[in-house]
């Protein structure tokens, strides 16, 4: 019998002086579904995909603060994922 393993974890990443909570859920293709929110409670859902050895953000209508800090998110995911 084959059972699916659900891997999910949360990381706190400091961006622009604030601790932000990022929730990661591993997909069967080894990428991650990710979500976070801003200070107004708006939730942003996107995918972290590994391309050329680096994690990249793949999503629509994401705020600049998130896209500008792709390297920080990638680094945290690489260390903890």
Buried (B, 14 or more C-beta within 10 A) or exposed (E): EEEEEEEEEEBEBEBEEEEBEBBBEBEEEEBBBBBBBEEEEEEBEBBBBBEEEEBBBEBEEBEEEBEEBBEEBBBBBEEEB
